[in-house]
Amino acid sequence: MLAFHLQSALDDLNDLIAISQQDIEDIKAAHHESQFERIGLKEDKIKSFEHRKAMIDHEISKLIASNPKSDIAALLNEEQQASLQQLKVKLAELSDVNKKYAKMVLSVGTFYNSLLERVIPTEMNGYERVTSKDASFLKVKV
């Protein structure tokens, strides 16, 4: 059962990496709508991975509880150990891809916010940001 959960978690991670890489390509091409459409899919994959990880933790806990004097490495076969190692590698890869994506999102967000600030100037009123009195889209000259 542990091998099944490990493989399922790896599949979820591979899917998340692929989705994040597609998001990076879409943000480069300014295809923002397709990114928003994948949010639900990403959330489902994250939930699935979290569930698989909880099942992996449970299975390993059962093994340790049934063999308290044995080392964890002795309890897992070579395939399971390799899958755990691959899981670590894939988690690191997902982290790197997400960092790259986050930097791009931050850059695009900063760009749009600065553009919006130029079009519609705002000022702070206590803790609230309100439209400046000087903001106008249209000036009429007669």
N, CA, C and O atoms as a GROMACS GRO file, in nm:
protein
  568
    1MET      N    1   0.082  -0.119   0.000
    1MET     CA    2   0.000   0.000   0.000
    1MET      C    3   0.087   0.126   0.000
    1MET      O    4   0.052   0.226  -0.064
    2LEU      N    5   0.199   0.122   0.071
    2LEU     CA    6   0.290   0.236   0.076
    2LEU      C    7   0.343   0.270  -0.062
    2LEU      O    8   0.352   0.388  -0.098
    3ALA      N    9   0.377   0.170  -0.139
    3ALA     CA   10   0.429   0.193  -0.274
    3ALA      C   11   0.325   0.263  -0.362
    3ALA      O   12   0.359   0.351  -0.441
    4PHE      N   13   0.199   0.224  -0.347
    4PHE     CA   14   0.091   0.288  -0.423
    4PHE      C   15   0.079   0.436  -0.388
    4PHE      O   16   0.068   0.521  -0.476
    5HIS      N   17   0.081   0.466  -0.258
    5HIS     CA   18   0.068   0.605  -0.214
    5HIS      C   19   0.190   0.687  -0.258
    5HIS      O   20   0.176   0.804  -0.294
    6LEU      N   21   0.307   0.629  -0.254
    6LEU     CA   22   0.428   0.698  -0.299
    6LEU      C   23   0.418   0.732  -0.448
    6LEU      O   24   0.449   0.844  -0.490
    7GLN      N   25   0.376   0.635  -0.527
    7GLN     CA   26   0.364   0.658  -0.671
    7GLN      C   27   0.256   0.762  -0.702
    7GLN      O   28   0.274   0.846  -0.790
    8SER      N   29   0.145   0.756  -0.630
    8SER     CA   30   0.037   0.854  -0.650
    8SER      C   31   0.084   0.995  -0.613
    8SER      O   32   0.050   1.091  -0.682
    9ALA      N   33   0.161   1.007  -0.505
    9ALA     CA   34   0.214   1.137  -0.465
    9ALA      C   35   0.312   1.189  -0.570
    9ALA      O   36   0.312   1.308  -0.601
   10LEU      N   37   0.394   1.101  -0.624
   10LEU     CA   38   0.487   1.141  -0.731
   10LEU      C   39   0.410   1.187  -0.855
   10LEU      O   40   0.448   1.286  -0.918
   11ASP      N   41   0.304   1.117  -0.889
   11ASP     CA   42   0.222   1.157  -1.004
   11ASP      C   43   0.162   1.297  -0.981
   11ASP      O   44   0.160   1.380  -1.072
   12ASP      N   45   0.111   1.321  -0.860
   12ASP     CA   46   0.055   1.453  -0.828
   12ASP      C   47   0.162   1.562  -0.839
   12ASP      O   48   0.136   1.669  -0.893
   13LEU      N   49   0.281   1.534  -0.789
   13LEU     CA   50   0.390   1.632  -0.797
   13LEU      C   51   0.428   1.660  -0.941
   13LEU      O   52   0.451   1.775  -0.979
   14ASN      N   53   0.437   1.554  -1.022
   14ASN     CA   54   0.469   1.574  -1.165
   14ASN      C   55   0.363   1.660  -1.233
   14ASN      O   56   0.395   1.747  -1.315
   15ASP      N   57   0.236   1.636  -1.199
   15ASP     CA   58   0.128   1.717  -1.257
   15ASP      C   59   0.138   1.863  -1.212
   15ASP      O   60   0.120   1.954  -1.292
   16LEU      N   61   0.168   1.885  -1.083
   16LEU     CA   62   0.183   2.020  -1.032
   16LEU      C   63   0.299   2.094  -1.098
   16LEU      O   64   0.290   2.213  -1.128
   17ILE      N   65   0.408   2.023  -1.120
   17ILE     CA   66   0.524   2.083  -1.187
   17ILE      C   67   0.487   2.121  -1.329
   17ILE      O   68   0.520   2.231  -1.375
   18ALA      N   69   0.418   2.032  -1.399
   18ALA     CA   70   0.378   2.060  -1.537
   18ALA      C   71   0.282   2.179  -1.544
   18ALA      O   72   0.293   2.262  -1.633
   19ILE      N   73   0.188   2.187  -1.450
   19ILE     CA   74   0.094   2.298  -1.448
   19ILE      C   75   0.168   2.429  -1.421
   19ILE      O   76   0.142   2.530  -1.486
   20SER      N   77   0.260   2.428  -1.326
   20SER     CA   78   0.336   2.549  -1.294
   20SER      C   79   0.423   2.593  -1.411
   20SER      O   80   0.437   2.712  -1.438
   21GLN      N   81   0.482   2.497  -1.481
   21GLN     CA   82   0.562   2.532  -1.598
   21GLN      C   83   0.474   2.590  -1.709
   21GLN      O   84   0.515   2.683  -1.779
   22GLN      N   85   0.353   2.538  -1.724
   22GLN     CA   86   0.260   2.594  -1.821
   22GLN      C   87   0.219   2.735  -1.780
   22GLN      O   88   0.203   2.823  -1.865
   23ASP      N   89   0.202   2.757  -1.650
   23ASP     CA   90   0.170   2.891  -1.600
   23ASP      C   91   0.282   2.989  -1.633
   23ASP      O   92   0.256   3.104  -1.670
   24ILE      N   93   0.406   2.945  -1.621
   24ILE     CA   94   0.520   3.030  -1.654
   24ILE      C   95   0.517   3.068  -1.801
   24ILE      O   96   0.538   3.184  -1.837
   25GLU      N   97   0.491   2.971  -1.886
   25GLU     CA   98   0.484   2.999  -2.030
   25GLU      C   99   0.368   3.094  -2.062
   25GLU      O  100   0.381   3.183  -2.146
   26ASP      N  101   0.256   3.076  -1.993
   26ASP     CA  102   0.139   3.161  -2.017
   26ASP      C  103   0.162   3.303  -1.966
   26ASP      O  104   0.115   3.399  -2.029
   27ILE      N  105   0.231   3.318  -1.855
   27ILE     CA  106   0.256   3.453  -1.805
   27ILE      C  107   0.353   3.526  -1.897
   27ILE      O  108   0.343   3.648  -1.913
   28LYS      N  109   0.445   3.454  -1.958
   28LYS     CA  110   0.537   3.515  -2.055
   28LYS      C  111   0.461   3.563  -2.178
   28LYS      O  112   0.495   3.666  -2.236
   29ALA      N  113   0.358   3.489  -2.217
   29ALA     CA  114   0.279   3.522  -2.337
   29ALA      C  115   0.156   3.607  -2.303
   29ALA      O  116   0.075   3.637  -2.391
   30ALA      N  117   0.142   3.645  -2.177
   30ALA     CA  118   0.028   3.726  -2.130
   30ALA      C  119  -0.105   3.656  -2.152
   30ALA      O  120  -0.204   3.721  -2.184
   31HIS      N  121  -0.108   3.525  -2.136
   31HIS     CA  122  -0.233   3.448  -2.142
   31HIS      C  123  -0.283   3.426  -1.999
   31HIS      O  124  -0.275   3.316  -1.945
   32HIS      N  125  -0.334   3.532  -1.940
   32HIS     CA  126  -0.370   3.527  -1.799
   32HIS      C  127  -0.496   3.445  -1.774
   32HIS      O  128  -0.509   3.382  -1.669
   33GLU      N  129  -0.588   3.447  -1.867
   33GLU     CA  130  -0.714   3.374  -1.847
   33GLU      C  131  -0.690   3.223  -1.830
   33GLU      O  132  -0.754   3.158  -1.747
   34SER      N  133  -0.599   3.169  -1.910
   34SER     CA  134  -0.573   3.025  -1.899
   34SER      C  135  -0.511   2.990  -1.765
   34SER      O  136  -0.531   2.880  -1.713
   35GLN      N  137  -0.435   3.084  -1.708
   35GLN     CA  138  -0.379   3.060  -1.574
   35GLN      C  139  -0.491   3.054  -1.470
   35GLN      O  140  -0.492   2.968  -1.383
   36PHE      N  141  -0.585   3.148  -1.483
   36PHE     CA  142  -0.696   3.151  -1.388
   36PHE      C  143  -0.783   3.025  -1.401
   36PHE      O  144  -0.837   2.977  -1.302
   37GLU      N  145  -0.796   2.973  -1.522
   37GLU     CA  146  -0.875   2.852  -1.544
   37GLU      C  147  -0.813   2.730  -1.477
   37GLU      O  148  -0.884   2.636  -1.441
   38ARG      N  149  -0.681   2.730  -1.460
   38ARG     CA  150  -0.611   2.615  -1.399
   38ARG      C  151  -0.606   2.621  -1.247
   38ARG      O  152  -0.557   2.527  -1.185
   39ILE      N  153  -0.653   2.727  -1.188
   39ILE     CA  154  -0.645   2.740  -1.042
   39ILE      C  155  -0.716   2.624  -0.972
   39ILE      O  156  -0.662   2.565  -0.878
   40GLY      N  157  -0.836   2.592  -1.017
   40GLY     CA  158  -0.912   2.482  -0.956
   40GLY      C  159  -0.838   2.349  -0.969
   40GLY      O  160  -0.835   2.269  -0.876
   41LEU      N  161  -0.780   2.326  -1.085
   41LEU     CA  162  -0.704   2.202  -1.108
   41LEU      C  163  -0.585   2.195  -1.014
   41LEU      O  164  -0.556   2.090  -0.957
   42LYS      N  165  -0.515   2.308  -0.999
   42LYS     CA  166  -0.400   2.313  -0.909
   42LYS      C  167  -0.443   2.283  -0.765
   42LYS      O  168  -0.379   2.206  -0.695
   43GLU      N  169  -0.552   2.345  -0.723
   43GLU     CA  170  -0.602   2.323  -0.587
   43GLU      C  171  -0.637   2.176  -0.564
   43GLU      O  172  -0.608   2.121  -0.458
   44ASP      N  173  -0.699   2.114  -0.663
   44ASP     CA  174  -0.734   1.972  -0.652
   44ASP      C  175  -0.609   1.885  -0.641
   44ASP      O  176  -0.604   1.792  -0.560
   45LYS      N  177  -0.507   1.916  -0.722
   45LYS     CA  178  -0.382   1.839  -0.719
   45LYS      C  179  -0.311   1.857  -0.585
   45LYS      O  180  -0.253   1.762  -0.532
   46ILE      N  181  -0.315   1.978  -0.531
   46ILE     CA  182  -0.252   2.004  -0.401
   46ILE      C  183  -0.322   1.925  -0.292
   46ILE      O  184  -0.257   1.863  -0.208
   47LYS      N  185  -0.455   1.926  -0.294
   47LYS     CA  186  -0.532   1.849  -0.194
   47LYS      C  187  -0.503   1.701  -0.208
   47LYS      O  188  -0.487   1.631  -0.108
   48SER      N  189  -0.496   1.653  -0.331
   48SER     CA  190  -0.467   1.512  -0.355
   48SER      C  191  -0.328   1.476  -0.301
   48SER      O  192  -0.310   1.373  -0.237
   49PHE      N  193  -0.230   1.564  -0.329
   49PHE     CA  194  -0.096   1.538  -0.279
   49PHE      C  195  -0.093   1.537  -0.127
   49PHE      O  196  -0.030   1.451  -0.066
   50GLU      N  197  -0.160   1.633  -0.065
   50GLU     CA  198  -0.163   1.638   0.082
   50GLU      C  199  -0.226   1.511   0.140
   50GLU      O  200  -0.180   1.459   0.241
   51HIS      N  201  -0.331   1.463   0.074
   51HIS     CA  202  -0.396   1.338   0.119
   51HIS      C  203  -0.299   1.220   0.105
   51HIS      O  204  -0.285   1.138   0.196
   52ARG      N  205  -0.232   1.213  -0.011
   52ARG     CA  206  -0.135   1.104  -0.033
   52ARG      C  207  -0.022   1.109   0.069
   52ARG      O  208   0.021   1.006   0.121
   53LYS      N  209   0.025   1.230   0.098
   53LYS     CA  210   0.133   1.245   0.194
   53LYS      C  211   0.088   1.199   0.332
   53LYS      O  212   0.164   1.135   0.404
   54ALA      N  213  -0.034   1.232   0.368
   54ALA     CA  214  -0.088   1.188   0.497
   54ALA      C  215  -0.097   1.035   0.501
   54ALA      O  216  -0.069   0.974   0.605
   55MET      N  217  -0.134   0.974   0.390
   55MET     CA  218  -0.141   0.827   0.384
   55MET      C  219  -0.001   0.766   0.393
   55MET      O  220   0.018   0.663   0.458
   56ILE      N  221   0.097   0.829   0.329
   56ILE     CA  222   0.236   0.782   0.338
   56ILE      C  223   0.283   0.789   0.484
   56ILE      O  224   0.341   0.694   0.535
   57ASP      N  225   0.257   0.902   0.549
   57ASP     CA  226   0.294   0.919   0.690
   57ASP      C  227   0.228   0.812   0.777
   57ASP      O  228   0.291   0.756   0.866
   58HIS      N  229   0.102   0.785   0.749
   58HIS     CA  230   0.028   0.685   0.826
   58HIS      C  231   0.088   0.545   0.807
   58HIS      O  232   0.108   0.472   0.904
   59GLU      N  233   0.117   0.509   0.682
   59GLU     CA  234   0.176   0.377   0.654
   59GLU      C  235   0.314   0.361   0.719
   59GLU      O  236   0.346   0.255   0.773
   60ILE      N  237   0.394   0.466   0.712
   60ILE     CA  238   0.527   0.459   0.773
   60ILE      C  239   0.515   0.452   0.925
   60ILE      O  240   0.591   0.380   0.989
   61SER      N  241   0.420   0.526   0.982
   61SER     CA  242   0.397   0.521   1.127
   61SER      C  243   0.356   0.381   1.171
   61SER      O  244   0.400   0.333   1.276
   62LYS      N  245   0.272   0.316   1.091
   62LYS     CA  246   0.231   0.178   1.122
   62LYS      C  247   0.352   0.084   1.121
   62LYS      O  248   0.366  -0.001   1.209
   63LEU      N  249   0.439   0.101   1.021
   63LEU     CA  250   0.558   0.017   1.013
   63LEU      C  251   0.648   0.037   1.134
   63LEU      O  252   0.700  -0.059   1.190
   64ILE      N  253   0.666   0.161   1.173
   64ILE     CA  254   0.752   0.191   1.287
   64ILE      C  255   0.689   0.138   1.416
   64ILE      O  256   0.759   0.084   1.502
   65ALA      N  257   0.558   0.153   1.430
   65ALA     CA  258   0.489   0.105   1.550
   65ALA      C  259   0.497  -0.047   1.562
   65ALA      O  260   0.508  -0.100   1.672
   66SER      N  261   0.491  -0.117   1.451
   66SER     CA  262   0.497  -0.263   1.456
   66SER      C  263   0.640  -0.315   1.471
   66SER      O  264   0.661  -0.431   1.508
   67ASN      N  265   0.739  -0.231   1.443
   67ASN     CA  266   0.881  -0.269   1.458
   67ASN      C  267   0.957  -0.154   1.525
   67ASN      O  268   1.038  -0.088   1.461
   68PRO      N  269   0.930  -0.132   1.654
   68PRO     CA  270   0.988  -0.014   1.720
   68PRO      C  271   1.141  -0.015   1.732
   68PRO      O  272   1.202   0.091   1.744
   69LYS      N  273   1.202  -0.130   1.730
   69LYS     CA  274   1.347  -0.138   1.747
   69LYS      C  275   1.424  -0.133   1.615
   69LYS      O  276   1.546  -0.128   1.614
   70SER      N  277   1.352  -0.134   1.505
   70SER     CA  278   1.416  -0.134   1.374
   70SER      C  279   1.430   0.008   1.320
   70SER      O  280   1.350   0.096   1.349
   71ASP      N  281   1.535   0.025   1.242
   71ASP     CA  282   1.558   0.153   1.175
   71ASP      C  283   1.462   0.163   1.056
   71ASP      O  284   1.425   0.062   0.997
   72ILE      N  285   1.423   0.286   1.022
   72ILE     CA  286   1.329   0.306   0.911
   72ILE      C  287   1.384   0.252   0.781
   72ILE      O  288   1.309   0.198   0.699
   73ALA      N  289   1.514   0.265   0.760
   73ALA     CA  290   1.576   0.215   0.637
   73ALA      C  291   1.563   0.063   0.626
   73ALA      O  292   1.551   0.009   0.516
   74ALA      N  293   1.564  -0.005   0.739
   74ALA     CA  294   1.550  -0.151   0.738
   74ALA      C  295   1.405  -0.194   0.711
   74ALA      O  296   1.381  -0.305   0.665
   75LEU      N  297   1.311  -0.107   0.740
   75LEU     CA  298   1.169  -0.141   0.724
   75LEU      C  299   1.120  -0.124   0.581
   75LEU      O  300   1.023  -0.187   0.540
   76LEU      N  301   1.188  -0.038   0.504
   76LEU     CA  302   1.145  -0.010   0.368
   76LEU      C  303   1.229  -0.088   0.269
   76LEU      O  304   1.350  -0.104   0.288
   77ASN      N  305   1.165  -0.137   0.163
   77ASN     CA  306   1.242  -0.206   0.060
   77ASN      C  307   1.310  -0.103  -0.030
   77ASN      O  308   1.289   0.017  -0.015
   78GLU      N  309   1.392  -0.149  -0.123
   78GLU     CA  310   1.469  -0.059  -0.208
   78GLU      C  311   1.379   0.030  -0.294
   78GLU      O  312   1.407   0.148  -0.313
   79GLU      N  313   1.271  -0.027  -0.344
   79GLU     CA  314   1.178   0.050  -0.428
   79GLU      C  315   1.114   0.163  -0.348
   79GLU      O  316   1.102   0.275  -0.398
   80GLN      N  317   1.074   0.134  -0.225
   80GLN     CA  318   1.012   0.237  -0.141
   80GLN      C  319   1.112   0.346  -0.104
   80GLN      O  320   1.078   0.464  -0.102
   81GLN      N  321   1.236   0.305  -0.075
   81GLN     CA  322   1.339   0.404  -0.044
   81GLN      C  323   1.369   0.493  -0.164
   81GLN      O  324   1.386   0.614  -0.152
   82ALA      N  325   1.374   0.430  -0.282
   82ALA     CA  326   1.398   0.507  -0.404
   82ALA      C  327   1.283   0.603  -0.431
   82ALA      O  328   1.305   0.717  -0.473
   83SER      N  329   1.160   0.559  -0.406
   83SER     CA  330   1.044   0.646  -0.425
   83SER      C  331   1.045   0.764  -0.328
   83SER      O  332   1.010   0.876  -0.366
   84LEU      N  333   1.086   0.739  -0.204
   84LEU     CA  334   1.096   0.848  -0.107
   84LEU      C  335   1.203   0.948  -0.149
   84LEU      O  336   1.184   1.069  -0.135
   85GLN      N  337   1.314   0.899  -0.201
   85GLN     CA  338   1.420   0.987  -0.249
   85GLN      C  339   1.371   1.069  -0.369
   85GLN      O  340   1.397   1.188  -0.379
   86GLN      N  341   1.301   1.003  -0.459
   86GLN     CA  342   1.246   1.071  -0.576
   86GLN      C  343   1.142   1.176  -0.534
   86GLN      O  344   1.132   1.282  -0.596
   87LEU      N  345   1.068   1.147  -0.430
   87LEU     CA  346   0.971   1.241  -0.376
   87LEU      C  347   1.041   1.369  -0.328
   87LEU      O  348   0.993   1.480  -0.352
   88LYS      N  349   1.154   1.352  -0.261
   88LYS     CA  350   1.232   1.468  -0.216
   88LYS      C  351   1.280   1.550  -0.334
   88LYS      O  352   1.273   1.673  -0.332
   89VAL      N  353   1.329   1.483  -0.438
   89VAL     CA  354   1.379   1.551  -0.558
   89VAL      C  355   1.266   1.629  -0.625
   89VAL      O  356   1.285   1.744  -0.664
   90LYS      N  357   1.151   1.567  -0.639
   90LYS     CA  358   1.037   1.631  -0.705
   90LYS      C  359   0.984   1.749  -0.623
   90LYS      O  360   0.942   1.850  -0.680
   91LEU      N  361   0.986   1.737  -0.491
   91LEU     CA  362   0.944   1.849  -0.406
   91LEU      C  363   1.038   1.968  -0.423
   91LEU      O  364   0.994   2.082  -0.427
   92ALA      N  365   1.167   1.941  -0.432
   92ALA     CA  366   1.265   2.047  -0.454
   92ALA      C  367   1.245   2.111  -0.592
   92ALA      O  368   1.255   2.233  -0.607
   93GLU      N  369   1.217   2.028  -0.692
   93GLU     CA  370   1.193   2.080  -0.827
   93GLU      C  371   1.067   2.167  -0.830
   93GLU      O  372   1.067   2.273  -0.891
   94LEU      N  373   0.960   2.123  -0.763
   94LEU     CA  374   0.837   2.202  -0.756
   94LEU      C  375   0.863   2.334  -0.685
   94LEU      O  376   0.812   2.438  -0.726
   95SER      N  377   0.943   2.331  -0.581
   95SER     CA  378   0.977   2.453  -0.509
   95SER      C  379   1.050   2.551  -0.600
   95SER      O  380   1.020   2.671  -0.599
   96ASP      N  381   1.145   2.502  -0.678
   96ASP     CA  382   1.220   2.589  -0.770
   96ASP      C  383   1.129   2.649  -0.877
   96ASP      O  384   1.138   2.768  -0.907
   97VAL      N  385   1.042   2.566  -0.935
   97VAL     CA  386   0.950   2.614  -1.038
   97VAL      C  387   0.855   2.717  -0.980
   97VAL      O  388   0.827   2.819  -1.043
   98ASN      N  389   0.805   2.692  -0.859
   98ASN     CA  390   0.712   2.787  -0.796
   98ASN      C  391   0.780   2.918  -0.760
   98ASN      O  392   0.718   3.024  -0.768
   99LYS      N  393   0.908   2.913  -0.720
   99LYS     CA  394   0.982   3.037  -0.692
   99LYS      C  395   0.996   3.120  -0.819
   99LYS      O  396   0.978   3.242  -0.817
  100LYS      N  397   1.027   3.054  -0.930
  100LYS     CA  398   1.039   3.124  -1.057
  100LYS      C  399   0.906   3.187  -1.096
  100LYS      O  400   0.901   3.302  -1.138
  101TYR      N  401   0.798   3.111  -1.082
  101TYR     CA  402   0.665   3.160  -1.114
  101TYR      C  403   0.627   3.277  -1.023
  101TYR      O  404   0.571   3.376  -1.069
  102ALA      N  405   0.657   3.265  -0.894
  102ALA     CA  406   0.622   3.371  -0.799
  102ALA      C  407   0.694   3.501  -0.834
  102ALA      O  408   0.636   3.609  -0.823
  103LYS      N  409   0.820   3.492  -0.875
  103LYS     CA  410   0.894   3.613  -0.914
  103LYS      C  411   0.827   3.679  -1.035
  103LYS      O  412   0.816   3.802  -1.041
  104MET      N  413   0.783   3.597  -1.129
  104MET     CA  414   0.717   3.653  -1.247
  104MET      C  415   0.583   3.716  -1.210
  104MET      O  416   0.550   3.824  -1.259
  105VAL      N  417   0.507   3.651  -1.126
  105VAL     CA  418   0.378   3.704  -1.083
  105VAL      C  419   0.397   3.836  -1.009
  105VAL      O  420   0.322   3.931  -1.030
  106LEU      N  421   0.498   3.841  -0.924
  106LEU     CA  422   0.526   3.963  -0.850
  106LEU      C  423   0.564   4.077  -0.945
  106LEU      O  424   0.519   4.190  -0.928
  107SER      N  425   0.645   4.046  -1.044
  107SER     CA  426   0.686   4.148  -1.142
  107SER      C  427   0.567   4.200  -1.222
  107SER      O  428   0.551   4.320  -1.240
  108VAL      N  429   0.484   4.109  -1.269
  108VAL     CA  430   0.366   4.149  -1.347
  108VAL      C  431   0.268   4.227  -1.258
  108VAL      O  432   0.212   4.328  -1.302
  109GLY      N  433   0.249   4.182  -1.136
  109GLY     CA  434   0.160   4.252  -1.043
  109GLY      C  435   0.209   4.392  -1.012
  109GLY      O  436   0.131   4.487  -1.008
  110THR      N  437   0.338   4.406  -0.991
  110THR     CA  438   0.397   4.537  -0.965
  110THR      C  439   0.380   4.628  -1.085
  110THR      O  440   0.348   4.746  -1.070
  111PHE      N  441   0.400   4.574  -1.204
  111PHE     CA  442   0.382   4.652  -1.327
  111PHE      C  443   0.238   4.703  -1.337
  111PHE      O  444   0.216   4.822  -1.360
  112TYR      N  445   0.141   4.614  -1.321
  112TYR     CA  446   0.002   4.654  -1.333
  112TYR      C  447  -0.039   4.754  -1.224
  112TYR      O  448  -0.114   4.847  -1.249
  113ASN      N  449   0.012   4.733  -1.102
  113ASN     CA  450  -0.021   4.826  -0.994
  113ASN      C  451   0.037   4.964  -1.020
  113ASN      O  452  -0.028   5.066  -0.994
  114SER      N  453   0.161   4.969  -1.072
  114SER     CA  454   0.220   5.100  -1.101
  114SER      C  455   0.147   5.167  -1.217
  114SER      O  456   0.128   5.289  -1.217
  115LEU      N  457   0.105   5.090  -1.315
  115LEU     CA  458   0.028   5.144  -1.426
  115LEU      C  459  -0.105   5.199  -1.376
  115LEU      O  460  -0.146   5.309  -1.415
  116LEU      N  461  -0.172   5.125  -1.291
  116LEU     CA  462  -0.299   5.169  -1.234
  116LEU      C  463  -0.279   5.295  -1.151
  116LEU      O  464  -0.363   5.385  -1.155
  117GLU      N  465  -0.171   5.302  -1.077
  117GLU     CA  466  -0.142   5.419  -0.995
  117GLU      C  467  -0.120   5.543  -1.082
  117GLU      O  468  -0.156   5.654  -1.041
  118ARG      N  469  -0.063   5.525  -1.199
  118ARG     CA  470  -0.043   5.638  -1.289
  118ARG      C  471  -0.175   5.685  -1.351
  118ARG      O  472  -0.196   5.805  -1.372
  119VAL      N  473  -0.262   5.590  -1.381
  119VAL     CA  474  -0.390   5.625  -1.442
  119VAL      C  475  -0.486   5.680  -1.337
  119VAL      O  476  -0.552   5.781  -1.360
  120ILE      N  477  -0.492   5.615  -1.222
  120ILE     CA  478  -0.582   5.656  -1.114
  120ILE      C  479  -0.499   5.676  -0.988
  120ILE      O  480  -0.483   5.581  -0.912
  121PRO      N  481  -0.446   5.795  -0.964
  121PRO     CA  482  -0.365   5.818  -0.846
  121PRO      C  483  -0.447   5.796  -0.718
  121PRO      O  484  -0.565   5.832  -0.713
  122THR      N  485  -0.384   5.739  -0.618
  122THR     CA  486  -0.451   5.717  -0.490
  122THR      C  487  -0.364   5.774  -0.379
  122THR      O  488  -0.245   5.800  -0.397
  123GLU      N  489  -0.425   5.792  -0.264
  123GLU     CA  490  -0.352   5.838  -0.147
  123GLU      C  491  -0.405   5.762  -0.026
  123GLU      O  492  -0.514   5.706  -0.030
  124MET      N  493  -0.327   5.762   0.079
  124MET     CA  494  -0.366   5.691   0.200
  124MET      C  495  -0.455   5.781   0.285
  124MET      O  496  -0.424   5.898   0.307
  125ASN      N  497  -0.565   5.725   0.333
  125ASN     CA  498  -0.655   5.793   0.425
  125ASN      C  499  -0.664   5.702   0.547
  125ASN      O  500  -0.751   5.615   0.554
  126GLY      N  501  -0.575   5.721   0.642
  126GLY     CA  502  -0.565   5.628   0.754
  126GLY      C  503  -0.503   5.498   0.702
  126GLY      O  504  -0.391   5.497   0.653
  127TYR      N  505  -0.578   5.390   0.715
  127TYR     CA  506  -0.530   5.260   0.666
  127TYR      C  507  -0.591   5.224   0.531
  127TYR      O  508  -0.565   5.115   0.478
  128GLU      N  509  -0.669   5.313   0.476
  128GLU     CA  510  -0.736   5.288   0.349
  128GLU      C  511  -0.671   5.364   0.235
  128GLU      O  512  -0.624   5.476   0.253
  129ARG      N  513  -0.668   5.303   0.120
  129ARG     CA  514  -0.618   5.370   0.000
  129ARG      C  515  -0.741   5.420  -0.075
  129ARG      O  516  -0.829   5.342  -0.111
  130VAL      N  517  -0.746   5.550  -0.098
  130VAL     CA  518  -0.860   5.610  -0.166
  130VAL      C  519  -0.812   5.686  -0.289
  130VAL      O  520  -0.696   5.725  -0.299
  131THR      N  521  -0.904   5.705  -0.383
  131THR     CA  522  -0.872   5.777  -0.505
  131THR      C  523  -0.845   5.923  -0.472
  131THR      O  524  -0.918   5.988  -0.398
  132SER      N  525  -0.739   5.971  -0.529
  132SER     CA  526  -0.700   6.110  -0.508
  132SER      C  527  -0.803   6.204  -0.572
  132SER      O  528  -0.867   6.168  -0.670
  133LYS      N  529  -0.818   6.320  -0.516
  133LYS     CA  530  -0.912   6.418  -0.570
  133LYS      C  531  -0.865   6.468  -0.706
  133LYS      O  532  -0.945   6.518  -0.785
  134ASP      N  533  -0.736   6.455  -0.732
  134ASP     CA  534  -0.682   6.503  -0.858
  134ASP      C  535  -0.706   6.405  -0.972
  134ASP      O  536  -0.680   6.439  -1.088
  135ALA      N  537  -0.754   6.288  -0.943
  135ALA     CA  538  -0.772   6.187  -1.047
  135ALA      C  539  -0.891   6.221  -1.134
  135ALA      O  540  -1.001   6.245  -1.085
  136SER      N  541  -0.867   6.222  -1.262
  136SER     CA  542  -0.979   6.237  -1.354
  136SER      C  543  -0.939   6.174  -1.486
  136SER      O  544  -0.826   6.186  -1.531
  137PHE      N  545  -1.031   6.108  -1.543
  137PHE     CA  546  -1.006   6.041  -1.670
  137PHE      C  547  -1.023   6.136  -1.787
  137PHE      O  548  -0.965   6.120  -1.894
  138LEU      N  549  -1.106   6.236  -1.761
  138LEU     CA  550  -1.146   6.322  -1.871
  138LEU      C  551  -1.144   6.467  -1.825
  138LEU      O  552  -1.201   6.502  -1.722
  139LYS      N  553  -1.077   6.546  -1.901
  139LYS     CA  554  -1.079   6.689  -1.872
  139LYS      C  555  -1.150   6.757  -1.989
  139LYS      O  556  -1.116   6.737  -2.106
  140VAL      N  557  -1.248   6.834  -1.954
  140VAL     CA  558  -1.327   6.900  -2.057
  140VAL      C  559  -1.286   7.047  -2.064
  140VAL      O  560  -1.285   7.118  -1.963
  141LYS      N  561  -1.252   7.090  -2.183
  141LYS     CA  562  -1.219   7.232  -2.205
  141LYS      C  563  -1.327   7.292  -2.294
  141LYS      O  564  -1.366   7.233  -2.395
  142VAL      N  565  -1.374   7.407  -2.256
  142VAL     CA  566  -1.479   7.472  -2.334
  142VAL      C  567  -1.422   7.597  -2.397
  142VAL      O  568  -1.493   7.668  -2.468
   0.00000   0.00000   0.00000
